[in-house]
Amino acid sequence: MFKAGPVSAIAGVFATALMVLAARSQSTGNASIAPPPTPRQTSSAPVVPLNPALPTVFIVGDSTARNQANLGWGDHFAHFFDTARINVANRAIAGRSSRTYIEEGAWNKVLHQMKPGDFVLIQMGHNDGGAIGGPKARGSLKGLGDETQDVTLPSGRVDTVHTYGWYIRKYIADTRAHGATPILLTLTIRNIWTKSADGKPQIERDMGYDAELDQLAHEEHVPLVDLAQMEADRLEAMGPEETAQLFPIDHTHTSAAGAELVASCVVRALREAHSPLAAYLLP
């Protein structure tokens, strides 16, 4: 039904060993806003050179969009497009938050390639609930305001941490300053289920950022493409057991088949939102 890309032998053994444990933990609905560990990177998808004569759609995100070769939805995105008319550049990096993607210089690298007429799909949040200090400092402050908090990192460097909204606004402003179009995406769905009032299983549809993204979209006049609801509808129709096969390691990271499903949901959400990117999609 879906195209399954190459997965490393190490990742395959690891996924199989954790299948039962992951399925059990996901069925309980016991989840935290804290992100799961960043998957071990044993393979990577190739970076395709960009044709400077074409517009480019950049994907800026975390491991849900790029996680080893073919395990993020961004690696399954290009085949939906007419790549003779547009470049598709997956620049997501596993383990990054809205804060660390900027702090580590990844965002500046995207800006260096960006030009007028390009598009930027911005999907950040899965790692923003992590610690703001300590050895894995990647979290952002909750909210949309200008509040800051200084933290001293293990290296001794003092880092000024901003709110989630501050970082997202920076992505938007920088994108526009380069003459490109920013597009916000709601977050991919986690495989966490509860029972509704009538006893039917329902999947988590919002891990805590949808309201903030909606407010940012309205205040900044940026399109918000609701991938989350599109994906949740698909997974609920499949049910918990079939959905569990698409999340072999934990409640956040998909298999290649799961990544293909998410990519198709992004495409459908773009069409239904009447995004200008829809003009570049294959029929």
C-alpha positions in Angstrom: 0.0 0.0 0.0 2.9 2.4 0.8 6.4 2.5 -0.5 8.9 1.2 2.1 12.3 2.8 1.9 15.6 1.1 3.0 16.0 0.7 6.7 19.3 -0.2 8.3 19.7 -3.7 9.9 20.4 -2.1 13.3 17.3 0.0 13.2 15.3 -3.1 12.1 16.5 -5.3 14.9 15.9 -2.5 17.4 12.4 -1.8 16.1 11.5 -5.5 16.3 12.8 -5.9 19.9 10.7 -2.9 21.0 7.5 -3.6 19.1 5.6 -5.3 21.9 6.8 -2.9 24.6 5.9 0.1 22.4 2.4 -1.2 21.6 1.7 -1.8 25.3 2.8 1.6 26.4 1.0 3.4 23.6 -2.3 1.7 24.4 -2.3 3.1 27.9 -2.5 6.7 26.9 0.3 7.4 29.3 2.4 10.2 27.7 4.4 13.2 28.6 5.1 16.4 26.8 8.8 15.6 27.2 10.2 14.3 23.8 11.4 10.8 23.4 15.2 10.2 22.9 16.5 11.2 19.5 16.7 8.0 17.3 20.2 6.7 16.7 21.2 7.9 13.2 22.6 4.8 11.4 21.7 6.0 7.9 20.7 9.2 6.2 18.8 10.2 3.1 20.8 11.9 0.3 20.8 15.6 -0.1 19.7 16.4 -3.7 21.3 19.4 -5.3 18.9 22.3 -5.9 18.2 23.7 -9.3 18.7 27.5 -8.9 16.3 28.1 -11.8 13.4 26.6 -9.9 11.6 27.7 -6.7 12.3 25.5 -3.7 10.1 24.2 -0.9 12.2 23.8 2.3 11.1 21.5 5.1 12.2 22.8 8.5 11.5 20.4 11.3 12.7 17.5 13.5 13.0 13.7 13.4 9.3 13.3 12.5 10.3 14.8 9.1 13.8 13.4 8.9 15.0 10.4 10.8 17.5 8.1 9.1 16.8 7.3 5.5 13.1 7.3 4.6 11.8 7.3 8.2 10.6 10.9 8.2 7.7 12.2 6.2 10.0 14.8 4.5 11.9 12.0 2.7 8.6 10.8 1.2 7.4 14.3 0.1 9.2 14.9 -3.2 7.5 12.2 -5.3 4.1 14.0 -4.9 5.6 17.1 -6.7 6.5 17.9 -10.3 10.3 18.2 -9.5 10.9 19.6 -13.0 9.1 22.7 -11.7 10.1 22.9 -8.0 12.9 21.7 -5.8 12.0 19.8 -2.6 14.6 20.3 0.1 14.2 18.4 3.3 16.3 20.3 5.9 14.7 18.8 9.0 17.2 17.4 11.7 16.4 14.8 14.3 16.3 16.0 17.9 16.0 19.7 17.1 13.5 22.1 18.6 12.5 25.5 17.4 15.3 26.8 19.6 18.2 24.5 18.8 17.6 24.4 15.0 18.4 28.1 15.1 21.2 28.0 17.8 23.1 25.3 16.1 23.2 27.2 12.8 20.9 24.9 10.7 18.5 27.8 10.1 21.3 30.1 8.8 22.2 27.3 6.3 18.6 27.3 5.0 18.6 31.1 4.8 21.8 31.0 2.8 20.1 28.8 0.1 16.7 30.6 0.2 15.7 33.0 -2.5 12.6 35.0 -3.5 9.7 32.8 -4.6 10.7 29.9 -2.3 8.4 28.3 0.3 9.3 27.1 3.8 7.2 24.5 5.7 7.8 25.1 9.4 6.9 22.2 11.7 8.5 22.5 15.2 7.3 21.5 18.7 8.0 17.8 19.3 11.2 18.7 21.1 10.3 22.1 22.6 8.9 20.4 25.7 12.4 19.2 26.7 14.6 20.7 29.4 15.9 24.2 28.8 19.2 23.5 30.6 21.4 20.5 31.4 23.2 18.2 29.0 20.3 18.0 26.5 19.2 21.6 26.6 16.7 22.0 23.8 13.4 23.1 25.3 11.8 26.5 24.7 9.7 28.6 27.1 6.0 27.9 26.8 3.9 30.7 25.3 4.1 33.4 22.6 5.5 36.4 24.4 8.9 38.0 24.8 9.8 36.4 28.1 13.3 35.0 28.4 15.3 32.9 30.9 19.0 32.6 31.1 20.5 29.2 31.7 24.1 28.1 32.2 24.9 25.1 30.0 27.4 22.4 31.0 30.0 24.1 28.8 29.7 27.2 30.9 28.1 29.2 28.2 25.1 31.3 29.3 22.1 30.8 26.9 19.1 33.1 26.7 16.1 31.0 26.1 13.0 32.5 24.4 9.4 31.4 24.1 8.2 29.0 21.4 6.3 31.8 19.8 9.4 34.0 19.7 11.3 31.4 17.8 8.4 30.7 15.3 8.1 34.4 14.7 11.8 34.5 13.8 11.4 31.8 11.2 8.5 33.7 9.7 10.2 37.1 9.7 13.5 35.7 8.3 11.6 33.8 5.6 9.8 36.9 4.5 12.9 39.0 4.6 14.3 36.6 1.9 11.2 37.0 -0.3 10.0 33.5 0.5 6.6 32.3 1.8 6.4 30.8 5.3 3.8 28.1 5.9 3.1 26.7 9.4 2.2 23.0 9.9 0.5 21.5 12.9 2.5 18.7 14.5 2.5 15.1 13.4 0.3 12.8 15.6 1.6 10.7 18.4 0.4 7.1 18.7 -1.4 7.8 22.0 -5.0 6.6 22.5 -7.7 7.1 25.0 -11.4 6.2 25.1 -14.1 8.6 24.3 -17.3 9.0 26.3 -19.0 6.2 24.2 -16.0 3.9 24.7 -14.5 4.2 21.3 -10.7 4.6 21.0 -9.6 8.0 20.0 -6.1 9.2 19.2 -4.3 12.2 20.6 -4.9 15.2 18.2 -2.9 17.9 19.9 0.2 17.6 22.1 -0.1 21.2 23.3 0.8 23.5 20.5 -2.2 23.8 18.2 -3.7 26.8 19.9 -0.4 28.7 19.9 0.1 27.9 16.2 -3.4 29.0 15.4 -2.8 32.3 17.2 0.5 32.8 15.5 -1.0 32.2 12.1 -3.7 34.8 12.8 -1.4 37.4 14.2 1.4 37.0 11.6 -1.0 36.4 8.7 0.6 33.2 7.8 -1.2 30.1 6.5 -1.5 27.3 8.9 -1.9 23.8 7.3 -3.7 21.4 9.7 -1.8 18.2 9.1 -2.6 16.9 12.6 -6.4 16.6 12.1 -5.9 15.1 8.6 -3.5 12.5 10.0 -5.5 11.8 13.1 -8.6 11.1 11.0 -6.6 8.6 8.9 -5.2 6.8 11.9 -8.5 6.6 13.8 -10.0 5.0 10.8 -7.3 2.4 10.8 -7.7 1.8 14.6 -5.0 1.3 17.4 -3.8 -2.2 16.3 -3.1 -1.2 12.6 -1.7 2.2 13.6 0.8 0.5 16.0 2.5 -1.2 13.1 3.4 2.3 11.8 5.1 3.3 15.1 7.6 0.4 15.7 9.9 2.2 18.2 7.9 4.7 20.2 4.8 6.9 20.1 6.4 9.6 17.9 8.6 8.0 15.2 7.2 6.2 12.3 8.3 3.4 10.0 8.8 4.1 6.3 5.2 3.2 5.6 4.1 5.5 8.4 6.2 8.3 6.9 4.6 7.8 3.5 1.2 8.0 5.1 2.1 11.3 6.9 3.5 12.8 3.7 0.3 12.0 1.9 -1.6 13.7 4.7 0.6 16.8 4.3 -0.1 16.9 0.6 -3.9 16.5 1.1 -3.9 19.2 3.8 -2.0 21.5 1.4 -4.6 20.9 -1.3 -7.6 21.5 1.1 -5.9 24.7 2.4 -5.6 25.9 -1.2 -1.9 26.5 -0.6 0.0 28.0 -3.5 2.2 24.9 -3.2 -0.7 22.8 -4.5 0.0 24.2 -8.0 3.3 22.2 -8.1 1.8 18.9 -7.0 1.4 16.1 -9.5 -2.2 15.4 -10.6 
